Amino acid sequence: MSTPAPPVVDAHLHLWDRSRLDYPWMAEIPQLPQTSLPEEIPSSTTGAVVIEAGARTDQTTAEVEWLTELSHRFPAISGLVAAVDLTDPHLGEGLAKLGENPLVVGVRDNLEGRPLGDLELQSSPAAPVLRDGIITVLEAGLTFDICVRSAQLPELSRFLVSIVEARGSAAGLVIDHLGKPLPDGRISGREGWAQSMRKLASLPGLHVKFSGLPGQITGPVDVARAHELVRDFLEMIEVFGAQSTMLGTDHPVSTLAHDLTASEWMDAANSEFRKRLTAAEATAVSGGTATDFYGLRNRS
């Protein structure tokens, strides 16, 4: 009997239809397409985790309903990370409702939009509320995606230490896009970014996404540049470990908006992984880690 092929999971995919829902932030990026639909998921991808796409705050429930309906017709949609407001006094009730939907595997409140200092527990009134909100998410049995800018990483490290102190680990938390190491499209300030990421990697249970790198480049990214980006940041797989690192496209923000297809990014990443990682490591990063982290095998 043949051994089934290992999963290839896109751990960070965005789907949207701008004629159906409003996404205010997209007005600032005219190169983004009008739609991002399941038909664009590469055939080589066995599963995809759809991440909320910044729909207008009063439309987040409608976004979940639309994506759930799509998942019934497109089995490659394996899980959904829905939008929440960590400061909502009714957060627990909202999480309970989301938890009734088998597609929902996690949630996100996009922290990169917050000013520097907002995660400093000693000085920011918002920080304790945000921390308690994340703990509420984890206690509800959902994961939490952390999207921050590289400049926020030092305060994020201190912020997450407090969660580890409260819960014993950072299990259920994942940092999107390698902590955004390319704020101006170049590898600048790399030493500080790498130091922060190494400190974060020491937190037990914390995961990271190998995603979003082309989206941090100004202008087009060709296939050769995609390969170069993967090689430039492969060290993070060693830092976090393959069992804590998952591959994502950030399609179409980091793909079509930069003249790159989702298939080209996935092929570039998986090609470099096969050259430079063990077979077990490559299998984990390309799909095994995301499957385990989001509990995709358990989805009914």
C-alpha positions as CSV (number, residue, x, y, z in Angstrom):
1,M,0.0,0.0,0.0
2,S,1.5,3.4,-1.0
3,T,2.3,6.0,1.6
4,P,0.1,9.1,1.3
5,A,1.9,12.3,0.2
6,P,2.7,14.7,3.0
7,P,0.4,17.7,3.3
8,V,1.2,21.0,1.6
9,V,-0.6,23.7,3.5
10,D,-0.8,27.4,2.8
11,A,-0.8,28.6,6.4
12,H,-1.7,32.2,5.5
13,L,-4.1,32.9,2.6
14,H,-6.5,35.8,2.2
15,L,-9.8,35.6,0.3
16,W,-12.0,38.5,-0.4
17,D,-14.6,40.0,-2.7
18,R,-14.6,43.8,-2.6
19,S,-18.0,44.0,-4.3
20,R,-19.4,42.0,-1.3
21,L,-17.5,43.4,1.7
22,D,-15.6,46.6,2.4
23,Y,-11.9,46.4,3.3
24,P,-10.9,50.1,4.2
25,W,-7.1,49.5,4.2
26,M,-7.1,48.3,0.6
27,A,-7.7,51.8,-0.7
28,E,-4.0,52.5,0.1
29,I,-2.8,49.7,-2.1
30,P,-4.3,50.2,-5.6
31,Q,-2.4,47.2,-7.0
32,L,-4.5,44.7,-5.0
33,P,-7.0,42.8,-7.0
34,Q,-10.8,43.2,-6.8
35,T,-11.2,39.6,-5.7
36,S,-9.1,36.8,-4.2
37,L,-11.1,33.6,-4.6
38,P,-10.5,29.8,-3.9
39,E,-10.1,29.1,-7.6
40,E,-6.6,30.7,-7.3
41,I,-5.4,28.2,-4.7
42,P,-2.6,26.2,-6.4
43,S,-3.5,22.6,-7.2
44,S,-0.4,21.4,-5.4
45,T,-1.8,22.8,-2.1
46,T,-3.7,20.2,-0.2
47,G,-5.1,22.7,2.4
48,A,-5.2,26.4,3.2
49,V,-5.8,28.4,6.3
50,V,-7.7,31.6,5.4
51,I,-6.8,34.6,7.5
52,E,-9.3,37.4,8.0
53,A,-8.7,40.2,5.5
54,G,-9.4,43.3,7.4
55,A,-13.1,43.7,6.6
56,R,-14.9,46.6,8.0
57,T,-15.5,46.0,11.7
58,D,-19.3,45.7,11.4
59,Q,-18.8,43.1,8.6
60,T,-16.6,40.6,10.3
61,T,-19.5,38.2,11.0
62,A,-20.5,38.4,7.3
63,E,-16.9,37.6,6.4
64,V,-17.0,34.4,8.5
65,E,-20.4,33.4,7.0
66,W,-19.1,34.0,3.4
67,L,-15.9,32.1,3.9
68,T,-17.7,29.2,5.6
69,E,-20.1,29.0,2.6
70,L,-17.1,28.9,0.2
71,S,-15.4,26.1,2.3
72,H,-18.4,23.9,1.6
73,R,-17.6,24.1,-2.2
74,F,-13.8,24.3,-1.9
75,P,-12.4,21.6,0.4
76,A,-8.9,23.1,0.1
77,I,-10.1,25.7,2.6
78,S,-9.1,23.8,5.7
79,G,-9.5,26.5,8.4
80,L,-10.3,30.1,9.2
81,V,-8.7,32.6,11.4
82,A,-11.5,35.1,12.1
83,A,-11.3,38.8,13.1
84,V,-11.9,39.8,16.7
85,D,-11.5,42.9,18.9
86,L,-9.5,41.9,21.9
87,T,-10.8,44.9,23.8
88,D,-14.5,44.0,23.2
89,P,-16.1,43.5,26.7
90,H,-18.2,40.7,25.1
91,L,-15.1,38.9,23.6
92,G,-15.9,35.7,25.4
93,E,-19.4,35.5,24.0
94,G,-18.1,36.2,20.5
95,L,-15.5,33.5,20.8
96,A,-18.1,31.0,22.0
97,K,-20.1,31.7,18.9
98,L,-17.1,31.4,16.6
99,G,-16.2,28.1,18.4
100,E,-19.5,26.6,17.2
101,N,-18.2,26.9,13.6
102,P,-15.9,23.9,12.8
103,L,-14.1,26.0,10.1
104,V,-12.9,28.5,12.7
105,V,-9.5,27.4,14.1
106,G,-8.2,30.7,15.4
107,V,-8.7,34.5,15.6
108,R,-6.7,37.6,14.9
109,D,-6.7,41.2,16.1
110,N,-4.2,42.9,13.9
111,L,-1.7,44.4,16.4
112,E,0.6,46.0,13.8
113,G,-1.9,48.9,13.5
114,R,-1.2,49.9,17.1
115,P,1.3,52.6,18.0
116,L,4.7,51.7,19.5
117,G,4.4,51.2,23.3
118,D,0.9,49.8,23.2
119,L,2.1,46.4,24.3
120,E,4.2,47.7,27.2
121,L,2.5,46.3,30.3
122,Q,4.3,48.7,32.6
123,S,3.2,51.9,30.8
124,S,0.3,51.2,28.4
125,P,-3.3,51.1,29.6
126,A,-4.1,49.0,26.5
127,A,-1.5,46.2,27.2
128,P,-3.2,44.4,30.1
129,V,-6.5,44.4,28.2
130,L,-4.9,43.0,25.1
131,R,-3.0,40.4,27.2
132,D,-6.2,39.3,29.0
133,G,-8.0,39.1,25.7
134,I,-5.4,36.8,24.2
135,I,-5.5,34.6,27.3
136,T,-9.3,34.5,26.9
137,V,-8.8,33.4,23.2
138,L,-6.5,30.6,24.2
139,E,-8.7,29.4,27.1
140,A,-11.5,29.2,24.5
141,G,-9.5,26.6,22.6
142,L,-8.6,28.8,19.7
143,T,-5.3,29.9,18.3
144,F,-4.1,33.6,18.0
145,D,-2.2,35.0,15.0
146,I,0.2,37.8,16.0
147,C,0.9,40.4,13.2
148,V,3.3,43.1,14.3
149,R,5.9,45.3,12.7
150,S,9.6,44.6,13.3
151,A,9.9,47.7,15.5
152,Q,7.3,46.2,17.9
153,L,9.2,43.0,18.5
154,P,11.1,44.0,21.6
155,E,7.8,45.0,23.4
156,L,6.1,41.9,22.0
157,S,8.7,39.8,23.6
158,R,8.1,41.3,27.1
159,F,4.3,41.1,26.4
160,L,4.4,37.4,25.6
161,V,6.6,36.6,28.6
162,S,3.6,37.7,30.8
163,I,1.4,35.3,28.9
164,V,3.9,32.5,29.4
165,E,4.0,33.3,33.1
166,A,0.2,33.1,33.3
167,R,-0.2,30.0,31.2
168,G,3.1,28.1,31.4
169,S,3.7,28.4,27.6
170,A,3.0,30.3,24.4
171,A,1.2,27.4,22.8
172,G,-1.5,28.5,20.5
173,L,0.3,31.7,19.5
174,V,2.0,32.2,16.1
175,I,3.9,35.3,14.7
176,D,2.9,36.2,11.2
177,H,5.4,37.0,8.4
178,L,8.6,36.3,10.4
179,G,7.9,39.5,12.4
180,K,8.2,41.7,9.2
181,P,12.0,42.0,9.0
182,L,11.9,44.2,5.8
183,P,10.2,47.4,6.8
184,D,11.6,49.3,3.8
185,G,12.2,46.5,1.4
186,R,15.8,46.0,2.4
187,I,17.5,43.9,5.1
188,S,18.1,46.8,7.4
189,G,18.3,46.7,11.1
190,R,18.7,42.9,10.7
191,E,20.8,42.5,13.9
192,G,18.1,44.0,16.1
193,W,15.3,42.0,14.4
194,A,17.2,38.7,14.6
195,Q,18.0,39.3,18.3
196,S,14.3,39.9,19.1
197,M,13.3,36.9,17.1
198,R,15.8,34.7,18.9
199,K,14.5,35.9,22.2
200,L,10.9,35.2,21.1
201,A,11.9,31.7,19.9
202,S,13.0,30.8,23.4
203,L,9.4,31.1,24.6
204,P,8.0,27.5,24.9
205,G,5.3,26.7,22.4
206,L,5.6,29.9,20.2
207,H,5.2,29.3,16.5
208,V,6.2,31.5,13.5
209,K,5.0,31.8,9.8
210,F,7.5,31.8,7.0
211,S,5.4,34.1,5.0
212,G,4.9,37.7,3.8
213,L,8.4,38.4,2.7
214,P,7.6,39.5,-0.9
215,G,4.9,41.8,0.5
216,Q,7.6,43.8,2.3
217,I,9.4,44.6,-0.9
218,T,8.7,47.8,-2.8
219,G,7.7,46.9,-6.4
220,P,7.7,43.6,-8.3
221,V,9.3,40.4,-7.0
222,D,10.4,37.9,-9.7
223,V,11.0,34.2,-9.1
224,A,14.7,34.7,-8.7
225,R,14.2,37.3,-5.9
226,A,11.6,35.0,-4.3
227,H,14.3,32.2,-4.0
228,E,16.7,34.8,-2.6
229,L,14.3,35.9,0.0
230,V,13.7,32.3,1.2
231,R,17.5,31.7,1.4
232,D,18.0,35.0,3.3
233,F,15.7,34.0,6.1
234,L,16.1,30.2,6.3
235,E,18.0,30.8,9.6
236,M,14.7,31.3,11.3
237,I,13.7,27.7,10.7
238,E,16.7,26.7,12.7
239,V,16.0,29.3,15.4
240,F,12.4,28.3,15.9
241,G,12.6,24.7,14.7
242,A,10.8,23.1,11.8
243,Q,8.1,21.8,14.2
244,S,7.3,25.5,15.1
245,T,7.6,27.0,11.6
246,M,4.9,27.0,8.9
247,L,4.9,28.2,5.3
248,G,2.3,30.7,4.0
249,T,1.8,32.7,0.8
250,D,0.1,35.8,2.2
251,H,-1.7,35.7,-1.2
252,P,-2.5,38.0,-2.8
253,V,-1.0,40.7,-0.7
254,S,2.5,39.3,-1.0
255,T,2.0,37.7,-4.4
256,L,-0.2,39.3,-7.1
257,A,0.4,42.8,-5.7
258,H,4.1,42.2,-6.5
259,D,3.7,40.4,-9.8
260,L,4.3,37.0,-8.2
261,T,1.8,34.1,-8.2
262,A,1.0,32.0,-5.1
263,S,2.4,28.9,-7.0
264,E,5.7,30.7,-7.7
265,W,6.2,31.6,-4.0
266,M,5.3,28.1,-2.8
267,D,7.5,26.5,-5.4
268,A,10.4,28.8,-4.6
269,A,10.1,28.2,-0.8
270,N,9.6,24.4,-1.1
271,S,12.5,24.1,-3.6
272,E,14.9,25.9,-1.2
273,F,13.5,23.8,1.8
274,R,14.3,20.6,0.0
275,K,17.8,21.7,-0.8
276,R,18.7,23.0,2.7
277,L,16.5,21.1,5.2
278,T,16.2,17.4,6.0
279,A,13.2,15.7,4.5
280,A,11.4,15.6,7.9
281,E,12.1,19.3,8.4
282,A,10.8,20.3,4.9
283,T,7.7,18.2,5.4
284,A,7.0,19.9,8.7
285,V,7.4,23.5,7.4
286,S,5.5,22.8,4.2
287,G,2.4,21.5,5.9
288,G,2.9,19.3,8.9
289,T,3.4,22.1,11.4
290,A,0.3,24.1,10.2
291,T,-1.8,20.9,10.3
292,D,-0.8,20.2,13.9
293,F,-1.0,23.9,15.1
294,Y,-4.4,24.6,13.7
295,G,-5.7,21.1,14.3
296,L,-6.7,20.7,10.7
297,R,-6.8,16.9,11.0
298,N,-9.5,17.2,13.6
299,R,-11.8,19.4,11.5
300,S,-15.1,17.7,10.7
